[in-house]
Amino acid sequence: MQPGNLHTMKTSTALMLLVHLSLHTVDEGHAINPSCTCVHFTSTHGKERGTFSSPDYPRPYPQNACLLYTFLAEAHQIVELVFTDFDIYKEHMDCSNGNYLKVYSEVEIHGPGPPGINEFSVWSRILCGNRAEAPPPLYSHGPIMILEFQSGEKPSNASGFIGTYRFIDRRNFETDGVKVSGTQCDYVFASQAERPSHGRLYSPRYPSSYPNSVRCNYHFNARKNERIKLVFEELYLQKGDVSCLNRGDVIKVFDGRNSVAPVISMLCNEIVGYEILSTGPELLVQFSSNSKTPGQGFKASYQFLAKDASSAETEGNKKPSAMDGYSSVGPAVSATTSSCHQVFRSDKSRSGKLISPLYPSPYPQKTQCHYDFLAKGRERVRLVFEDFNLQRASSISDCESMDSFDVFLYVDGRLEKMASYCGNDVPKPIMSNGPKLSIEFRGIYSSRYSRGFKIAYYFVEDYAIATGKQLLEYPCAFVYNITDRRKGVMTSPNYPGLYPRDTECNYFFHARKNERVHLKFSHFDVEGVVPCEAVSASDYVQFSSQMIDIDSQRYCGQLRELDVVSKSNFLRVTFRSNDRLDGTGFKAEYIFLKDSEMRSVKSETNGSVGLHIKKDHLWRNFFRLLLALSIVTIVL
């Protein structure tokens, strides 16, 4: 570097530090590196938020810089940092050397001097990369947070970072239940006449990262004629879409008093707006943390609801009107507005029929109907179309401008359209992704040939999987044992209909000691593009001869042939879908064979799980991947 450039860089850095000096207390020589400059933030100076930035931002930061940013709040407060821009040159993939920003979220005060860190201090995370790798909001465990910014010797054009900080009251994140004496994080929530019927619960230290190696139990006890509604508003445990069986940080929700009760949900990764409704008056939420890199945790709300609340009285419970003469199960229809509304609850009936107004006669013009399905516990809503005939204009190609039947799911706490149907093609069966499903029927035109629709609805707990023995310790898991049957069929949830979104199902095959499991798929349609990872928003199927296995290959797309052979006498099949798009799933025949019978099969396979895939469909998946990459490029 030329002496003139070095002088200019030192001058600009000094100017930046002078600005900080005018606002904050600065100490020199009390850091890991004696040459580090320490900047203390103890106030937002009358504003809700203050700002911090790297030297010379938005120009490239200088080489060999070392700054410590110390944020000191009051004893009852925690520190929140939000990066509005982030660009630190990534010299190493793990950010361990060169340019980095270390975060110390757990800092203790020793003695009367200012808080600090040394070579023995443990940082909670290390950051580098471009704007796409900007971290989420950071929170301290206590009233102090320290950032250590180091730049290396290599020159770069990285502009550094800028962000806002604020001090927030930690009492805003206190769990409303009664803490169990002698425990670290067990709480009891009881419904009582003199107490509010709703409240909040949080993971330990939320919104900061939860500690490692903890188990928290949240017990909910409603009154006799009540149930519990639980909504996980934000849940950030681990990034990615890995099976919850392979995760160290997991939340299990039991539909009862203790962990022997059936499991409603098993949550991991990242979820927003996830709703749960208990079957009875008791619910247990169990949070376990065993990973090396804890996440932020969760915040949730709860409410004790009366089973026979006034809101349960809907048009679906009213007596049929004169317009319902064709069927006692049809919705009440007004002769003047042709509008209707019904709510179907599993409390009232586990199955039934839903028909359009006046079915099988033509429905009236300008009909607008809304149907809500409300399940509980482990239940999902399943719709099987028996008849479907809506007025269709030959000149219109989309359902938006003609009579249509729209299906809505709850995704991230809000209604989202899953599908829209029109014409006279009978749709495939549909299954909800949780306890709720909604339908809107728009009969704008009608005609003397438009019969409408007839649908059988079911509230199911078995995901419409007819084979295997369902396990209560998982939301969706089935076991296939040689002692029960030597061969049979396995299918995806709701097969041959569209599989449900946001769903994980596991299939466990147990053979005898000298036997193997052979699967032969006759149908495979799982939405996604190879290699079926989260970056392409792919659903996937995974095969493994181990109970816990994060490295086995994923499979998705449309495959004409897929043969699977287990390496040992155990085989685990994991199916996982996200909240995007749908497929018709899979169907496979399974058989348990002795080692001597497997020789011909093994010769075609390799690896821990043997696979045989028809090559022409590998090419199809290859072109699907190219399309996905082009879409990603456009987005970026």
N, C-alpha and C positions, 0 to 999 in steps of 0.2 A: 504494500500500500504506500502511495506517495505521501510524503510528510504533510503536504497541503490538505489532502483529503482527510488524513488522520486528525489534523487540527480542526477542520470543519465539523467532523463527526463528534469530537469531544466537546466542541462549543455547543452543538445542537442538543447533545445529551445533558449538558450542564443547564441549558435553558429549561429543558423539560423538568429537571429536578428542582430548579428554582421555583417553578410553578407549584410543584408539590410542597416545597418548603413554605410557601405562603399560606397553605391550607392545612398542612399536617406536620406532626412532629417527626423529625428525621434523626436517626442515630447511625453512626458509622462504626464498623469493626466488631459488632456483636452478632456474628452469623457463622455459618459453617465455613464459608470462605471469608477471611478477614477483610478482603477488598469489597465485599458486598455492601451495597447501600440499602439501608432499611427505611421504608416509608410506613408510617403508622396512620391508620384511619380510625378515628375514635368518634367521629360525628359526621352527620350528613349536612351539617351547617344550615339547619332550619328547613331543609327540603326532605321529601320522602325518600329520595335515593341520592347517593353520591356516585361519582365516576372514578374509574381507575384505568390506566392504560400502560402499554409497554413504552419504552423510550422512543421518542421521535414519531410516534404514531400520528398519521397513517403512512409516514415514510418508513422505509426499512429500518429495523432496529440495528444498533451497532454490534460489531463482533466483540466477543469476550466480555459481554456485559453480565453483571450479577446484581439482581435486585431482590430484596425481600419485602413483600407487601404484608403488613400485619394489620388485621382488622379486629378491633377490640370493642365489644359491646358491653352492655350492662350485665349483671349476674343473671338476670331472669330472661335474657335475650339470646338469640342465636344469629349467626351471620348468613345472609343469602347473597350469593354472587351469580350474576347473569351476564354471560358474554354476548355482546351484540355484534362483535366481529372477532374472528379468530383465524390467525394465519402464522403458524410457527413451523419453520423448515424442519421436515422430518428426515433427519440424517440416518436414523436407525428405526427399524420397524417397531421396536419396543420403547422408543423414545428415551432410552436409558443414558445416552451420551449425546454430546453435541448441543442441540437446541432443545430445551424442554421447559415445562412449567410443572413443578411439583406442588401438590396440594396437601397441606397438613391440616386436617379437619378436627383433630383431637390434640389440643395443646393445653398443657397445664401450666399454671402460674407458680413459680418457685421463688420465694423471697420477695423483697420489696421492689426490685427492679422491674423493667418492662419484660413482658413475655418474649421468649425466643426459642430457637431450635438449635440443635447441634448435630454432630455427626452420628449420634445415637438415636436421634428422633426418627419416628416411623411415619412416612408419608402414606396417605390413603390412596392416592392415584397420581399418575404421571401423564402429562398431556403434551401432544404435538400434532402437527398435521394442518390441513387446510380448512376452509370454511365448512366443507361437508362433514368434517370430523369434529366440529365444535361440540364441546361437552354440554350436557343439559345443565340446568341451574344447580349450583353447588351449595351445600348447607353444612355448617359446622356442627359438631356434636355438643359443644358448649359455647361460651361467649367469645371464643377466640378462633380465628382462622388465619393461616399464614400461607402465602404463595411464594415459592422460590423460582425466580426466572433466571435461566442461564442460557447464554448464546455462545456458540462455539467459534472456532477459528475460521471455518469456511464461510466465505461471503455468500449472501443470498438476497433475493428481492422480497423475502417475506415481510409483510407489513406489521406483524405482531398481533396485538389484541387490544380491545377496548371493551369495557363492561360497566355494569352498575352494581352497586352494593347497597344493602339496607340491613338494618337491625330489626328483627321481628320478635315478638313476644312468644317464647316457647310454650306459654300456657294456652295458646291457641290450638295446641296439638295434644291436649290431654284427653285420654280415653275416659268416657263418661261412666264406665262400669265401676264396680267395687273391686279393688285389687285384693287378691287372695293372699293372706298373711303368709310370709315365709317363701314366697315364690318371686321369681324375677319379673314375670310378665303375664301372670294368669289373672283373668278378670271374670266377674259374674255380673250378668245383666238380668235383672228381675223386673217383671211387669207388676207394678203396684199402683193402687188407686191414687196415692199421694205423690207419685213421681211421674215425670214426663214419659210419654209412650214412645219416644224416639230419642236418638242420640248418635254418638260417633265413636269410632274405635280406630286405633292407629297401630302400626308396627312399632317396636321399640326405637326410640330416638328419631322417629319421623318428624320432619322431612329429610333429615340426614340419613345416611346409610345405617342399616340395622347391624347389630353386632353379629359375629360369627358364633356358631355352636350354641344356639338358643332354641328353645321350644316354648311357644306361648299357646295357652289354651284360653279361648274366649267362650264362656258358657252362657247360653241364653235360655232363660226360663220364663215362658209366657204363662198366662192363666189358662184355665181349662178350655175355654172356647176361643182361644187366640192362636195365631201362628206368627212366625217371624219373617219379615221381609228384610233382606240384606242386600245392599248394593255396594260393590267395590267400585268406587268412583275413579280411583287411580291405583294401579298395581304395577310396580316396576321392580321385578326381581332380577331377571337376567335377560339380555338381548338375545334375539333369535327365535327359532321355532322348533327347538329340540323337544322331544317327548318329555313329559313330566316324570316319567320313570327314570330318566337319565339326569335329572336335575337334583342338586343338593338343597336348593331352596324351594320349598313347596308349601302351598296352602291346601289343606283338606277340609272340606265342609261335610260334617256328618249330620244325617237327618234324625237326630235323637240326642240322648243325654250324654253318651260316651262314644269312644272310638270303635265300639262293636256295632254301632248303628250303620245302616247303608250309607255309602258315600254319594253325596249329591254332585259335588264338583271337586276336581283336583286342578289347582291353578298354579301356573308358573309363568316364566317369561314376562310379557307385558300385556296388560289388559286394561281397558277403560270402560266404565259403565256396565259392569257385569252384574246381573240381578239374580237373586236366589230367593225362593219362597219355600219355607219349611212345610212338611206335611202336617205336623202336629205342633204342640206347644214347646218343644225343646229342640235346641240346635247347638252343635259344637263346632267351632272354628279352630283348627289346629295349624299353627304356623311353625315350620321347622327351617332352620338356617344351618347349612353345613358346607357351603361353598367357600372357596378361598377369596372370592371377590363379591362381597355382599352388595346388593342393589339398594335402591332408595327405600323400598318397602311398599306399604300400602296405606291408603286412607279409605274408610268405608263408613256408611251410615246404616242404621238399623231402625226398624219400626215394628212395634207390636200391633198386629191387626186383628180385629174381630172377624171370625169366620163368616158370620152373617151380618156383615156391615151393610149399611144402607145402600152403599154403592153397588152391592151385589144385585139389587133389584133392577133388572134391565128389561128391555122389551122381549128378551128371549124367555122370560118367565111369565109374560102376560098370556091371557087366554087368546086364542086365535080370533081374528076379526072376520067380518063377512067376506073379505077378499081372500081369506085362507081356506075357502071351502074345498080346494083341491087336495089339501094335505094338512094334517094337524101339526106337522113339524115345520111348515113353511113360516117365514118371517111375517110379522104384521106389516101390511102394506096400505098406505093411505090412498084412497081413491082419487084424491085431488093432486097430490104431489108425487105419488109413486116412489116414496122414499121408505127406507127400512133400516133397522139396526138391531143387531143381536149380539149377546155375549154368551159364550159357551165356556162353562167352568167344569173342571174335572170333579169338583165337589158334587155337582148335580148329576153328571153322567159321564162314564168313561168312554162312551161311544155314542154315535147317533148319525142322523142324516141331515145334510144341509142342502136345501133346494132353492132355486130362484123363485121369485114371486110368480104364483099361478101355475107353476110347473105341474104337468107337462104341457100345459097350454102356453102360448107365447107370453112373455113378460111384457108389462106395459111400457110404452115409450117414456123416456125421460126418467127412468128408474135409477136411483142412486142408493146403493146398499153398502153398509159397513158391518163387518163381522169381526169380533175379537175372540180369540181363544186363549184361555188362561189355565195353565197347568200348575202343578206344585211338585215339590220334592225332586225326584229323579226323572219326572215325566217329560216327554217331548210330545209335540202336537204332530199328528200324521194325517194328511189328507189324501184320500184315494178317489180319483175322479171316475164315476160310473157312467156319466153322460155329459156331453158338452156340445152345445150348439148355439152359437151367438150369431146375430146378424153381421154380415161382412160385406163391405163395399168392394166390388171387384177392382175398382180403380185406385184403391188405397192399399199400400203395402205394409204399413206399420199399425200397431194396435192403439196408438195414442189418439187417432182420429176416428175410431169406430168403437162399437160396443166391446168392452174389454173386462177382464178379470185380473186384478193386480194383487200380488202377494207381497206382504211386507214383513221383514224381520227386524228385530231390535239389535243394532250394531253400534257399539260404543255409546250405549245409552240412548240412542235415537232411532226412529223408524227409518228404514232404508228399503227401497223396493228391490225385491229379489228377482221377480219375473213378472211378465205381463203376457196374458193369453187372450187370443181372439179367434174368430172363425169356428170351425167344427172339428179340429183335430183334438182328440182327447189327450190332455196333458198327462205326463207321468206322475206318480205319487210324489208328494212333497213332505218334508219333515222340518220342523222348526229347529233353530240353533239354541233354544233355551225354553223357558216356560211360557213365552208369549209368541203369538202369531196373529197378524191382522190381514183382512181381505177387503178390498174395495171393488164393488161391481158397478160398472157404468153401462146401463142399457139405454143409450141415447136414441137409437132408431127403432130397433125391434122389427118384426114382420110376422106374418102368419106362419112362417116356417121356423121361427126362432124359439125352440123349446126352452132354452136357458141351460141350466146345469143341475146335476144331481151328484152330490159328494158324500162319501162316507168319511166321518172323522173319528179319530181314535186318540186317546191319551195313553201313550205307551212308555214303558220303562226299559224294554228290551231292544230299543232302536230298530224294531222290526227285523231282528236277526233271529232266524228260526232254529238255528242249530247251536250246539255247544251248551255248556252250563254257564250261566251268567254269575259273575263274582260280585259280591256286595262291597268288597273293599276298594273297588274302582268304579268310576261313573259308567264306563263302557268297557267291559272286559269279559272274555269268554274263554273257557278252558275246554280242550279236546283231549280226552284221555283214552289210551289204548284199551284200558279196562272197561270202558263204556261202549266204544265202537271202533272197529278196525278201519273203516273208511266212511266218507261222507262228503258234505258240501259246506263251504264257508262263503259268506257274502259280506259286502260292505253294508253299512247301515242304510236302511230304507231301500235296498235293492229290490226290484230293478228300477226304482225311481231315483231321483237326484239325491245324492248323499247330503246330509245336513252340514252346514257351515260351522266353523269354530268347534270342531269335534275331534276328539282323539279316542280311538278304539284300539284295544290290544287283544290279540288272539294267542293263547298259550297252548302249544301242543306237547304232550308228554307221551313218549314211547317207552318201551322196556329197554333194558340195559344194552342189548345188542341189536337195537332197531333204530331206524331213521324215519324221518317224516318226508313225504314227497307231496308237493303241491303242483297241480296242473291247472293253470288259469284258462278258462274258456272265454272270459270277458274281462277286459282291463281298460278302463276309461277314467283316469285320474287327472284332473286339470293341472297343468304345469309344463315347464320346459326343463330339459336336462341342463344341469345336474340336480334340478328339483330343490333349489335352496330358497331361503327367505328373500334374497335379493330379487328374485324373479316372481315372488308371491306365489310360489308353487305349493299345491297340496302334494302329498307323497305317501308311499308305502315303503316300509323298511323291514328287512328280514335279518334275524340274528339268532345264533345258537347260544347266546348269553342273555341273562335277564337285564343286565345293564350294558349298553353298547352304544357309544355315540359316533363310532367311526364307520359303521356299516353303510353300504351304498344305498342311495335313495332311488326310487323308481316312480315315474309319473308319465303322463302322456297317454297315447292310445297304442296298445300293444296287442298284436294278433295272437301271439304265443308267448307264454312265460311259464317256465318250469323251475321249481325251486326244490332243492334237496338239502336237508339239514346236515351239518357236520357231525352232530351228536344226537342223543335221543331227546333233545329239547329244541323247540323252535318257537321263537317269538315273532309275531307279525304285528307291526304297528302301522295304523292308518291315521293320518293327521290332515285335517283340512283347516284352511284359514277363512277369513270373512269375505273372500273375493270369489266370484264365479263358481261354477258347479260342474260336476260330471256324474255319470251314471254308476261310477264305482267299479266293483269287480265281483267276479264269481269264480270260485276254484273248487276243484275236487281234491280231497286229501286222502292219503292212504298211509298207514304205518307198515313198513316193510322191514324184513330182517336184513342184516348186512349182506348175506349171500344173495338176496333178491335185488340188492341195490347196485350190484356191480355194473350192470348195463347202463344204469342211470348215471353213476358216478363218472363213467368214462366220458360223458358229455359236459361235465361240470368242473368248476375249480373254486378255490377259496373256501372260507369258512361256511359260506352258503353257496351252493352251486346254482348257476343261473343259465338258462338257455332262452335267448330272445331272437325272434325272427328279424333278419337284418333289414328288410325293407322298411320296417317301422323304426329302426334306428335312424335311417335317413330322414324319415318324417320328423322325428324329434330333433334332428340336427337342424332342419330348416325352421322348425318352431323356435329353436334357440337363436338362430340368426335374426328372426323377426323380433324376438324379445330384446336382443341386444340393440337393434335399431331403434326400438321404442325407448329404451333406456338412454340412448345417445340423444334423442330428441328432447327428452325431459331435462337432461343435464345441460 
